[in-house]
Amino acid sequence: MIVSRRTVLGGLAATIPAAAMGAALAYPISPVAIADGIWMIAGSDEPIQRGNGGAIANITIIATPAGTVLVDSGPSLRYGEALKAVAEQLTGRKVIRVYITHLHPDHAMGLGAFPREIVAALPGTIEDIEHNGQGFSDAMYRILDDWMRGTDLTLPGLPIRTDHEAFGGRTLRLMALAGHSAADLAILDEQTGTLIGGDLLFHRRAPATPSADLARWRESLSVLEALPHKGAVPGHGSFDPSGHEAIAQTRDWITWLDSALSDAVRGGLDMVEAGELAIPAPLMAMAAGRYELQRSVSHFCPGLEGRLLPRIDRRDG
């Protein structure tokens, strides 16, 4: 008989008092005001690991006259429940909408803490979670163990089919973009000009690329750059009060990455060697740079090798 990791965790639960387990694993959720009626909860600038419970993504809380709006839900049911409690205490109003910016589990797996009918995402994101979510879920359980207790794969219940949504007079502009993933939601709060970029934006933190199309990503950054916005909330890294530094840094990294990996493949470097490429000095200050470069090598180099180094018997001429 094959016993799953979740079954093992369930059996362990019977031997450990629930109160003790809850006390041992608690997410430190600390919202910081960044604009009128908007708070950011900063994720850890690290890979997903047990020490941070997977809480590496930035989460946004927006107070509206109609109720509380959240952008992203964190990595687990435990996080989502804690987020809901903190947000409602902070604003004094119930959570009435949760936007999921894209499929990745550090942003989406806490949505089970909320009624499905208030959880909104782009249709492409819903499809991506349906197709890929179980694999992400299994990986999160392997990495995070009991942080994930009770977390099941749940789909957003509300496909986004409009470009604006108003909550008692506070209007959010909803933008269907792509590049970091096949479907990336960015949000502009029209009251304050605050841009919430999801993982289209990284600030002082190297961009992650597990589902990326770098050309489409650059196109989306151009769309965001043209917006009448002020401060920007990136998916990872610190709040950008200028609203433009995160866009520039993200573009600089993915443009360099695209060129550097193509050159590495043309030059005959293997994947280990490509992962040790020198990172340009202006980009070295970005957190997790070497880690994300090495991940990106695994994401892109096999495809680049197939395109740039075709078999000799398949070359033209």
C-alpha positions as CSV (number, residue, x, y, z in Angstrom):
1,M,0.0,0.0,0.0
2,I,1.3,3.5,-0.9
3,V,0.8,6.0,1.9
4,S,0.7,9.6,0.9
5,R,2.5,12.4,2.8
6,R,-0.9,13.9,3.6
7,T,-2.0,10.6,5.2
8,V,1.1,10.5,7.3
9,L,0.5,14.1,8.4
10,G,-3.0,13.3,9.3
11,G,-1.9,10.4,11.4
12,L,0.6,12.6,13.2
13,A,-2.1,15.0,14.1
14,A,-3.7,12.5,16.4
15,T,-0.5,12.3,18.5
16,I,0.1,16.1,18.9
17,P,-2.4,18.4,20.7
18,A,-4.0,20.8,18.3
19,A,-3.3,23.8,20.6
20,A,0.4,23.0,20.7
21,M,0.6,22.7,17.0
22,G,-1.3,26.0,16.4
23,A,1.0,27.7,18.9
24,A,4.1,26.4,17.1
25,L,3.1,27.5,13.6
26,A,1.7,31.0,13.4
27,Y,2.2,33.4,10.5
28,P,3.5,36.9,11.6
29,I,1.1,39.1,9.5
30,S,2.0,42.8,9.9
31,P,0.2,45.2,7.5
32,V,2.0,48.5,6.8
33,A,0.1,51.5,5.5
34,I,1.3,52.5,2.0
35,A,-1.6,54.8,0.8
36,D,-5.0,56.0,2.0
37,G,-6.9,52.9,2.9
38,I,-4.2,50.5,1.5
39,W,-1.8,48.3,3.4
40,M,0.9,45.8,2.3
41,I,1.9,42.7,4.1
42,A,5.5,42.0,3.0
43,G,6.5,38.5,2.2
44,S,9.9,37.0,3.0
45,D,12.7,37.6,0.4
46,E,13.6,33.9,0.4
47,P,12.7,30.8,-1.4
48,I,9.7,28.9,-0.2
49,Q,10.9,26.9,2.8
50,R,9.7,25.5,6.1
51,G,11.2,28.4,8.1
52,N,8.9,30.9,6.4
53,G,5.9,28.7,6.0
54,G,5.8,29.7,2.3
55,A,4.8,33.3,3.1
56,I,7.1,34.9,0.5
57,A,4.5,36.8,-1.5
58,N,3.3,40.4,-0.8
59,I,-0.4,40.7,0.1
60,T,-2.5,43.9,-0.2
61,I,-5.4,45.0,1.9
62,I,-7.8,47.7,0.6
63,A,-10.5,49.3,2.7
64,T,-13.6,50.3,0.8
65,P,-17.0,51.7,1.9
66,A,-18.5,48.4,0.8
67,G,-16.1,46.1,2.6
68,T,-12.5,44.8,2.6
69,V,-10.7,43.8,-0.6
70,L,-7.6,41.5,-0.6
71,V,-5.1,41.0,-3.4
72,D,-3.8,37.4,-3.1
73,S,-4.4,35.0,-0.3
74,G,-1.0,33.5,0.7
75,P,0.3,30.0,0.6
76,S,-2.0,27.9,2.8
77,L,-5.3,27.7,4.5
78,R,-3.6,28.6,7.8
79,Y,-2.3,31.8,6.2
80,G,-5.6,32.7,4.6
81,E,-7.5,32.3,7.9
82,A,-5.0,34.5,9.7
83,L,-5.0,37.1,6.9
84,K,-8.8,37.3,7.0
85,A,-8.8,37.9,10.7
86,V,-6.1,40.6,10.6
87,A,-7.7,42.4,7.6
88,E,-11.2,42.5,9.1
89,Q,-9.8,43.7,12.4
90,L,-7.8,46.4,10.6
91,T,-10.6,47.8,8.5
92,G,-13.6,47.0,10.7
93,R,-15.3,45.5,7.6
94,K,-15.8,42.0,6.3
95,V,-13.8,40.7,3.4
96,I,-16.0,40.9,0.3
97,R,-13.5,40.3,-2.5
98,V,-10.3,38.4,-2.9
99,Y,-8.4,38.8,-6.1
100,I,-5.9,36.1,-7.1
101,T,-3.2,37.6,-9.4
102,H,-1.9,34.4,-10.9
103,L,-1.6,30.6,-10.4
104,H,1.5,30.3,-8.2
105,P,0.9,28.7,-4.8
106,D,2.5,31.4,-2.7
107,H,-0.2,33.7,-3.9
108,A,-3.2,31.4,-4.3
109,M,-3.4,28.5,-1.9
110,G,-4.8,30.5,1.0
111,L,-8.1,31.1,-1.0
112,G,-9.8,28.2,0.7
113,A,-10.2,30.5,3.8
114,F,-12.8,32.5,1.8
115,P,-16.2,31.7,0.1
116,R,-15.5,30.7,-3.5
117,E,-18.0,33.2,-4.8
118,I,-16.0,36.2,-3.6
119,V,-12.6,34.9,-4.9
120,A,-12.0,36.5,-8.4
121,A,-9.3,35.7,-11.0
122,L,-8.7,35.9,-14.7
123,P,-10.3,32.9,-16.6
124,G,-6.8,31.9,-17.7
125,T,-5.6,31.8,-14.1
126,I,-8.6,29.6,-13.1
127,E,-7.7,27.2,-15.9
128,D,-4.0,27.2,-14.9
129,I,-4.8,26.5,-11.3
130,E,-7.1,23.7,-12.4
131,H,-4.4,22.1,-14.6
132,N,-1.3,22.7,-12.5
133,G,-2.6,23.3,-9.0
134,Q,-2.4,19.7,-7.8
135,G,1.2,19.5,-8.6
136,F,1.9,22.8,-6.8
137,S,-0.1,21.6,-3.8
138,D,1.8,18.3,-3.6
139,A,5.1,20.3,-3.8
140,M,4.0,22.7,-1.1
141,Y,3.1,19.8,1.2
142,R,6.5,18.2,0.7
143,I,8.4,21.4,1.4
144,L,6.2,22.9,4.2
145,D,4.8,19.9,6.1
146,D,2.3,21.0,8.7
147,W,2.1,24.6,7.6
148,M,-0.2,23.2,4.9
149,R,-2.5,21.2,7.1
150,G,-6.1,21.4,5.9
151,T,-5.1,23.2,2.6
152,D,-6.9,21.7,-0.4
153,L,-6.8,22.7,-4.0
154,T,-9.6,25.2,-4.4
155,L,-10.5,27.2,-7.6
156,P,-11.6,30.8,-7.6
157,G,-15.3,31.0,-8.2
158,L,-15.6,34.3,-10.0
159,P,-14.0,34.7,-13.4
160,I,-13.0,38.4,-14.1
161,R,-14.7,39.6,-17.3
162,T,-14.6,43.3,-16.7
163,D,-11.9,46.0,-16.6
164,H,-13.2,47.8,-13.5
165,E,-14.9,47.0,-10.3
166,A,-16.4,49.5,-7.8
167,F,-16.9,49.0,-4.1
168,G,-19.0,51.7,-2.6
169,G,-17.3,54.4,-4.7
170,R,-13.8,53.1,-4.6
171,T,-13.0,51.9,-8.1
172,L,-10.3,49.3,-9.0
173,R,-9.0,49.0,-12.6
174,L,-8.4,45.4,-13.5
175,M,-5.9,44.6,-16.2
176,A,-5.5,41.2,-17.9
177,L,-1.9,40.9,-18.8
178,A,0.7,38.1,-19.1
179,G,4.4,37.3,-19.0
180,H,5.2,36.1,-15.5
181,S,2.6,33.5,-16.2
182,A,0.0,32.9,-19.0
183,A,-2.5,35.1,-17.1
184,D,-1.4,37.9,-14.8
185,L,-3.8,40.3,-13.1
186,A,-2.6,43.8,-12.3
187,I,-4.8,46.3,-10.3
188,L,-4.8,50.1,-10.2
189,D,-6.6,51.8,-7.3
190,E,-8.0,54.9,-9.0
191,Q,-8.4,56.8,-5.7
192,T,-4.7,56.8,-4.8
193,G,-3.0,55.7,-8.0
194,T,-1.5,52.7,-6.3
195,L,-0.5,50.0,-8.7
196,I,-0.7,46.4,-7.5
197,G,1.4,44.4,-10.0
198,G,1.4,40.9,-8.7
199,D,4.5,39.0,-9.9
200,L,4.8,41.2,-13.0
201,L,6.7,43.4,-10.6
202,F,9.7,42.5,-8.4
203,H,11.5,45.2,-6.4
204,R,15.0,44.8,-5.1
205,R,14.4,41.1,-5.5
206,A,15.3,39.0,-8.5
207,P,12.3,37.9,-10.6
208,A,11.2,34.3,-10.6
209,T,10.5,32.7,-14.0
210,P,8.9,29.2,-13.6
211,S,6.0,30.0,-16.0
212,A,7.5,33.0,-17.8
213,D,7.3,34.2,-21.3
214,L,9.9,37.0,-21.3
215,A,8.8,38.8,-24.4
216,R,5.2,39.0,-23.2
217,W,6.5,40.1,-19.8
218,R,8.3,43.1,-21.3
219,E,5.1,44.0,-23.2
220,S,3.1,44.0,-19.9
221,L,5.8,46.1,-18.2
222,S,5.3,48.7,-20.9
223,V,1.6,48.7,-20.3
224,L,2.2,49.2,-16.5
225,E,4.8,51.9,-17.1
226,A,2.2,54.0,-19.1
227,L,-0.4,54.0,-16.4
228,P,-1.1,57.2,-14.4
229,H,0.2,55.5,-11.2
230,K,2.2,56.5,-8.1
231,G,3.5,53.9,-5.7
232,A,3.7,50.2,-6.7
233,V,3.2,47.0,-4.8
234,P,5.4,44.3,-6.3
235,G,4.6,40.6,-5.9
236,H,7.9,40.2,-4.1
237,G,10.3,42.7,-2.6
238,S,9.7,46.1,-0.9
239,F,7.0,48.6,-1.7
240,D,8.1,51.0,-4.4
241,P,7.0,54.6,-3.6
242,S,8.2,55.8,-6.9
243,G,6.0,53.4,-8.9
244,H,8.6,53.1,-11.6
245,E,11.7,51.6,-10.0
246,A,10.2,48.1,-9.7
247,I,9.2,48.2,-13.4
248,A,12.7,49.2,-14.4
249,Q,14.4,46.7,-12.2
250,T,12.2,43.8,-13.4
251,R,12.7,44.8,-17.0
252,D,16.5,45.1,-16.6
253,W,16.7,41.6,-15.0
254,I,14.6,39.7,-17.5
255,T,16.3,41.5,-20.5
256,W,19.7,40.6,-19.2
257,L,18.6,37.1,-18.4
258,D,17.2,36.5,-21.9
259,S,20.4,37.7,-23.5
260,A,22.8,36.0,-21.1
261,L,21.2,32.6,-21.3
262,S,21.0,32.7,-25.1
263,D,24.6,33.6,-25.3
264,A,25.5,30.9,-22.8
265,V,23.8,28.2,-24.9
266,R,25.4,29.5,-28.1
267,G,28.8,29.5,-26.4
268,G,28.4,25.8,-25.4
269,L,28.0,26.3,-21.6
270,D,26.2,23.5,-19.8
271,M,23.5,24.3,-17.3
272,V,25.8,24.2,-14.3
273,E,28.2,26.7,-16.0
274,A,25.3,28.9,-17.0
275,G,24.1,29.0,-13.4
276,E,27.4,30.5,-12.4
277,L,27.3,33.3,-14.9
278,A,28.4,36.7,-13.6
279,I,25.5,38.9,-12.6
280,P,26.0,42.5,-13.7
281,A,26.8,44.8,-10.9
282,P,23.6,46.9,-11.0
283,L,21.6,43.7,-10.6
284,M,23.7,42.1,-7.9
285,A,22.0,44.1,-5.2
286,M,18.7,42.3,-5.9
287,A,17.9,39.7,-3.3
288,A,18.0,36.0,-4.3
289,G,19.8,36.8,-7.5
290,R,22.0,33.6,-7.8
291,Y,19.1,31.4,-6.7
292,E,16.7,32.8,-9.3
293,L,19.4,32.7,-12.0
294,Q,19.9,29.0,-11.4
295,R,16.2,28.3,-11.4
296,S,15.8,30.2,-14.7
297,V,18.6,28.1,-16.2
298,S,16.5,25.1,-15.6
299,H,13.4,26.8,-16.9
300,F,14.9,28.1,-20.2
301,C,18.1,26.4,-21.2
302,P,16.6,23.1,-22.5
303,G,14.3,25.0,-24.8
304,L,17.0,27.4,-25.9
305,E,19.3,24.4,-26.7
306,G,16.6,22.9,-28.8
307,R,16.0,26.1,-30.7
308,L,19.6,27.4,-31.0
309,L,21.5,24.1,-31.3
310,P,19.4,21.9,-33.6
311,R,20.6,18.4,-34.4
312,I,23.0,18.5,-37.3
313,D,20.7,16.3,-39.5
314,R,17.9,18.8,-39.0
315,R,19.8,21.9,-40.0
316,D,18.9,23.7,-43.2
317,G,21.3,23.2,-46.0
